[in-house]
């Protein structure tokens, strides 16, 4: 009786940590990893919606600083849109995404003065993008190309979640994601080992892991924007595209966890059947 209760408590504790470890591992392995983040976000510049948003975010401050009239403003925006579609700009965009993420991680870790994902959202530094744009505008024959001021600030593609909560979660994930995942696995293993009927315990643990994965799958699929929110009057499709790109690894992780739970449950059934057959043979003797 006590062994069964202890086994159940260990399995429940392991499932609770499994529930916590899924987003923790995702944040640590994907959101806080600069190369993973860059690989997810940089290709979005190929999307027309994102291109339009980036072009507008670059051209509007330039037009305001230079005090351009409607005719020159239109010429600037048309030239900017064409420049954003070039391979050279795509390379500059990738570098800017990488640098901006490095600054964001520094901000979360209190290692620098960079932007904070939790506070500023998914952002890209404007400076490198304006510099990449400058020669394209000169080639387009715009008379004010040599007077374009240096880029300042950031382009905010989507807002992040609530500041304090997001920063706390990110910092905890940065430090504890791996220990939490390991602890979850050990607790589930101990729950099976101490059980009198290990096959049944393994089935329960496996089904529990499947349930945890199912809850997370429903959670991340129920909202098109996920933890992100739309910036002011920007198109919602940009936020959806960003969340799809950033959450792809989370979907993969949840699928892997579900697969592991299914294997555990199947192994438990096999173990229970084998144990039952052996018990029957022993009784027959």
Beta strands, then each sheet from edge to edge (+ up, - down):
strand 1: 122-125
strand 2: 154-158
sheet 1: 1+ 2-
end
